[in-house]
Each structure stands twice: as structure tokens, then as C-alpha cells.
């Protein structure tokens, strides 16, 4: 281990093979370079973590248990550091994941040390996490013991199982960081992306953030039919990302985002994950490349899997006409839509090299756009402002046709795409700055005076869009440009001129609870001919002219974001 300390003495270098003991020693080292009382820090860490669990469960997660977990993690890292392993520094990289997990647990311990009372839901989750982490470390150590020299063979079953365990460790770390932001428990404020799924979890499990698999399956079967025991086992292998025999609110959110929409959740899962030959589970990007290498002379061969670095999104690997293996991570469209479009364009033709490509047309029909109908009250209010509800308030040029989730704000697809291309890291909503976990296509139906409304669909009324979880209208405060202290920067396509116009109008008519983009030159040019008496009580006899709807340009596999060597 001396080589590790040699690297640690150079603060500007990040030694990726840092073990848990090294990490603790580094944090316990004093300014003059002499080791501080590391054993005291170790003791405080275990005491704090032991206090984070239910007193009735401390027999299962006490100081001795947590100490064994740290030693197990260190043992796994030591085994994986062997030179003959030749581990590639690409996700999921276990030599990064386990030290990062340790550091996050240390932050949690420090936060819990200042708490007066523990949340019973947090206690329940934390006890499960420690127990599962211990089990997975033991499984990994046993893999090395049983595999012996075979573990060093990249093509052996032991190495394949090690890759799967690395993915599980990666999922566990992602879940831990989501429910404990910077070490502080946030499970009580975690928002499930899909509103229907969020309502079901809330009504079924109230405020719990993790439930046993048997309980989850029983309750889910009430809403969605689960067939045989074999099907239930397959479902568990898909949704239980951490292989803990429990389902957390985080895992449920990932599953419902992947197999949306909620009304046909399990049907979508059966079509995409059970019967589709291109679906591959628990595979890394390197393994996908190795799998597609067999079909390098068959352009259009493809497989898809869960992205391990962007949980809740799909990653599709495919062979190009030039014989190159590429990967695209889907954004702003469902997997069914992407596969159908890719098949038409010649990208996705042979699932896992097979000649039969399933037709997903029927599955796509169940994923129709939501319709949002503007009410008379909203119509009249926007008339007074010289605008329409359906107009995108960022570009003031196209209709809104995308809803961000989970916040529910609306904008047009080109503005969303431009915003995502300029955002660094996880994209946030341009209005409320909430994380954009997903988006879905919508149609805003303009208000038709008298009998002009269509009754062919059952749309969502905008009268009930006040709360963010209910696909809310855009509030005027959400449209304000970010403050100078905000870490979110406006992209070039959405320059401050539009925001300035919105801000000026906002200051001019502060009493209005809705956006007033009348100062925009585009709005003046488009809306002036049809205006009535603005500022008074009169409205135009006919609604303002609605721009013709056109297909929103969505990224194709040729333009979609690619990850050439990582994920």
C-alpha cells in the first residue's frame, strides 16, 4: 500500500485506486503530514453510522457490522487492484465506485452526528443499504476465491459476473447519492418523474422510500396484471437494480421512466425487455462492443440496454454502414419511437444480429401525446396580454409541444434541444431550475369559442395545472432570467433579449399571474393585426391567429448524442 501513500502525498494528483483505508487516512492526516488519530476517526465513523439505524435493528447494523463492511470493501478493492486484472478505466469502474461509496457514507455519518432525531424511513433504508453492501462485497470476494486464475480471463464467466457486480455497486452508489445529497437525507423530498406513477406510490406506500419485493409485487399486481411466477422473477431482475430483494422509490422511478406510459407499464416491459431480441441486461459498454463485434459485417445490427451512467435512459449500440460500432443515448423520445424511426432510416434493422425485427407500431400507439385544452378563462387572460397560452415563451415563435418532468413546465422541442446542448451536466428546467429527468410530447388544444371544441379526446384541463406535479402552467416567476449567482447559464439560442422583453412586460403588468410576452418583436409582428382593445375589457371577437402546427424536429440516430467509449 505504500505506493498509494506516495501518490497521496501529491495533492494535485488523484490516485484512482484509492482504498477505503487510504481515504480515511487521507482525511485524518494533519497539516504537517503526520497521521492523526485514524483509529479515533474510525471509531467516530462507526458510532455515527450505528446511530443512523433503528435502535431495534442495531443488532443487524451495529459497530461491528459496519466495521466488517469497511474491511470487506477494502478487500474487494485490493483484489481488483491486482495487475493481472487489467481493469479498464471505464464505467462501471469498481476501483472508483467503492472509494466513492465510502466517502459518501462518511459524509452521511458526519451529517447524522449533528441530528437530534432520526427519520424512521431513513433508518429503514440505511439498514437495508449496509446489509446489501456487505452481501455484495462477500459475493465479489467469493468470486475471486472460486474463480482463481479464471477471474483474470476477460471472456470467463467469472469475469462476466464481476462486471455485473460492478454494475450493481454503481447502481447502489447512484441511489445513495440521490437519496443523500451531499450526505444529507433527501428521500422525503424525492420526486418520482411520472405523475401517475408518483400518485400510485404515494397512495400505496405513503412516505416509505423502500419496501420488500414481495409487498411491492402484491400491490403492483392490483394495478397491473403480473402473470406467472416466472414472469414475476423476470420483472424483479429488471426493476431491482441493486439486487437487494427490496424496491426503493429510486428504482421504481427508473423503471417507470424506461417503460412509460404508466397505463401500459408492464405491457411495454414485456414488449421491450422480455420478448425483444435486442434487449441486453446488466451489460457494460465494453461488453456491448464485444457483442456487436460479431456482426461488424452486418450494418444495422443493434442491441439496447439501460444506461449505467444515466439511469432512466436507454442506450442503443449499433453497427454503421462503415462497420463502426457506435452508441446513442436517447433523449426526448421513447424507445419504441426511436427504434421505429431508426428502422426506417436503416440504423436498427437486425436485433442482436437476427433477421427478424419486431414491429413496435402497436406499442407506440399506446404512447400517444397528452392533450392539454386551454379553458375560456385562460384564453381571455392571454387575449388581454396579446398572446396565446400555446405559444412557447422562450422563442415566442413556435407552439409548446414538450412537457418537462417532473416539474411540468411547457416549451417547444427546438428550444428544449438547444437548451440541453448548452447545459453542462444534468440539464435543468430553464424556468424553475429543477432537474430534467424526462420529457414527453404534448398537444395544446387552443380554446374554441362557442361550439368549436373537439370531443374526440379526453384532454387534460389547464384549470388544474397550478401545481408542478399536475402539469402546471408557467408561472411568471419561473420565467424570470436566472440571477447572477445562478450556476445555470442561458444558451445562445435563448439570448437575454427575449428574457429582457419578458422581464419588462413582467414589471409593467405585475398583477397578472401569467406570462406577458407582448414586448417581443415576434409577438408584435404576429399578433398586431388581430388585436382588439388591449388593457380594457374587450377581447377580439375571434381568437388570435394560431401558428400552423408542424412536426417538431427531434434528434435522429445520425444526430443523437453518442458516447464513443464510455457509459
Order of alpha helices (4+ residues) and beta strands (2+ residues): alpha-alpha-alpha-alpha-alpha-alpha-alpha-beta-beta-alpha-beta-alpha-alpha-beta-alpha-alpha-alpha-beta-beta-beta-alpha-beta-alpha-beta-alpha-beta-beta-alpha-beta-beta-alpha-alpha
